[in-house]
Structures are given as structure tokens and as C-alpha cells.
Amino acid sequence: MNCSVCHTTDNWLKIKTDSFNHDKTNFPLSGQHKTLKCRECHLDLEFKNAKSECFSCHKDVHELTLGRDCDRCHTTSKWIVNNIIQIHQQSRFPLLGAHAGLDCYLCHKSASLLRFDPMRSDCVNCHLNDFNNASNPSHIASNFSKDCSLCHNENSWQSSSFNHNATSFPLTGAHFGLDCIKCHANGYKSTPTTCVSCHLVNYNSTTNPNHIIAKFSTDCQTCHNTTAWAPSSFNHSTSTTFPLTGAHIGMACIACHTNGYGPIPTTCVSCHLATYNATNNPNHVAANFPTTCETCHSTTDWLTSTFNHNTATSFPLTGAHIGIACTACHTNGYGPIPTTCVSCHLATYNATTNPNHAGAKFPTTCETCHSTTNWTSSTFNHTVYFPITSGNHNVSCSTCHTNPTNYAAFSCVTASCHTTAHNQNQGSAGCYSCHPTGRSGG
């Protein structure tokens, strides 16, 4: 620091007290600190030795029970604290309700009123006597929790403010108004919330129907509720993935739930396999019918088959296909089968002699010439593809259709026909462009 800040050249010992600005240091002077003499804090001429902590000058009458940060409560203007309630509100235990007007000593029972030793903030630390002496109801006999804040608050300690509906188990229906001890027989911690934890006796003694024999689930809320415990409110159609329809309505539960009421198969055949095996009109086993009963039957009309080949499959039955026995096509069962004509009619193709399909190497796409309405007469019309207007063209198919694998292709130039005419133009398209059929010589 420049010496001239404090000293003069005419008298070195004379100090210029008005020229030094303490606020430019790391400890600005405020409040009562402004009136102090320098030596009250600076005990020697090494000014940097002066400490800035309050306790370096001020005795800690609280004996470190409040820490060393004095300015949390005190100021340099006035050391006496008059706003202790406001300061307390910033602690981990703000003073609310009846606590705000209490004498500090009622809670802070240290050796001196100036000591504020850390203390527990749970209610029972001060209110254990209230807990032990409570008789309406008896907190000890009822095994109440010692967490007083569950039922009481600072504003109204005498009347309980506990709201059971704010828990994970709201009280509804017949539960509302019950004596607490009815459910909390073993205390108020970790009480089971399942119905059967209280109603096992009801489950075991019920005879209409007998829950034990029927192996009913002990998940009571599946069938019952707190508003109407009896009769059962179970709805099979809304509570399960298997709504009851048709003949299923009104059946005894045990007819399907033979082994209890846990998850059971919902496929028709799981109950109706015996019916499947015994059916003989037609014989389902011999005909290799699938066991997906719902394909042909319904719960409303089980005896009459509802299967419609035209809507249930990609192969509608038309013409001669209508009314034939299913096994005529489904020789190996009712899984996916070929739908091409030749898959059933190959023997007919091979045996046909007028004309000889195999000898003429006709294609096996039967539908080109035949239909389900008229199978025996060919519906093929050559005129649609290649008009034959001359008798000279009334020859076997293979004369022109030399490629047996492709009847769309044909050739005018064959061994027995137009072999030499205009050799430079032997393509079939070339011939036909100049020589339309039936016009000899073009």
C-alpha cells in the first residue's frame, strides 16, 4: 500500500484517519464496526494478521451449537436478535401453527438458553407422552405408528386429520366406517391390501357355490366389490377374453373350469374333442377335418355347419364343384391344398383321347379350354387368338405349335408346311403380315 495513504511528510507519526478507505479492503466496515478504533481489531502493525471471522473478536456464547456463521442471525448494526421466529423458518424445522408461539426452552432444553444443540425433528421426540396417554383410541393398544404427522398437524393436534383415501387403499362401500382394528389387527404398518387377507374365512365357508371345491381364485375382487359383496358381480364377457355367447350362456362354470379357475384353453376343441371324435355325419376323423371347430360351427348353432367355402376360402365353389364330397379334393386333410385344376384333374388330362391331350402336348392350364360349368366340351375359341379361315389350316395343333411348353408361340415354317416360301422372311409374324389366313397366294 502507498505510505502516503496514511502518513504525511511533515509528521510520520501523525495518521490521516480520514483518507484511508477500509471499504476497499476485503472487510468493509459497516454498522458498529465503523466507530471502532483500529487497534481494537488490529492488535499489531501487521494489518493482515487481523481475522475476518466474527468469533475471532466475539466470544461464541452458543458454544458452537449453531456453527461459526454468526451473520445468519446477527448483524453489525445490532447484535441482539429480535427476529428469531423468522430465522427459525429457514431451518429444517420451520415453526408452524402452535409451534410458532412456544417458548424456545420447551424444545431446546440445553444447559443454557444460549445453546441450541441439534435435536430430532420427529413429532414423537416431544410428544411421546401424548402418544402413550392417548385413549380415544388407545394408540398403544391399537399399535398406531409413532409418525404423528400421519394423523395430526401443528394447527389441530387434538383432532386427527388422517385421510385413509389418500393412501393406496381408499375406503369405499362397506369398508367405510369400519373400526380400524378390524383390518389393522397387527398394527398399522405393511397391512396387506388383498381382499383374501381379511376374507379368507368367507371364502372357505361359502357353499353357494362352494369356492374351495370349485377351485375359485382367491382374487375376490374378480367377482365381488365393497359396495355389493353378495351376490357376485363377475361378468365373463367383460372380465375375460372369452365372452359367453349362444349355448355357453348359463352353463355351470365347472363344465369348462374342471381343473380350477386359472388360465384355461379357449379353443373349441379343448372342450369338444369328444364331440369331434364321435361325429359320423360326416365322420370328422376319417375325413381329416381340422379341429378348429369355429370354422364350421358357432355357439348359437352347433349342429348345423356354418362353413361357406365361397366366403371362407380363396377358392369359391362353382359349377360341378358344388355339392361334391369334401374328401374328393381334400384327400390329405384340410390344410392348404393346390387350387390349380390339374392338381385334381391330371388323370383326366392323361386319359383324354379326343383329342389326345398328352399326345398333342396340350398345356395343363385346364381353365384355358374348360370351365366348372362345362367340363366335357372345350370352350377354347381359336378365332380369338388366331382365326383359322382356310381348310388348309385344319391340322393338328402341334403342326403349328411346335413348342409344347408355350402354346402362345406358333410357326408357319415347319417341316410339312411353308418351308421354302420366301426364306428370307421365315418368322411367323412376317408371313402373317402378308398372308392372312384363308387368302392363298396373298
Disulfide bonds with the S-S distance in Angstrom:
none
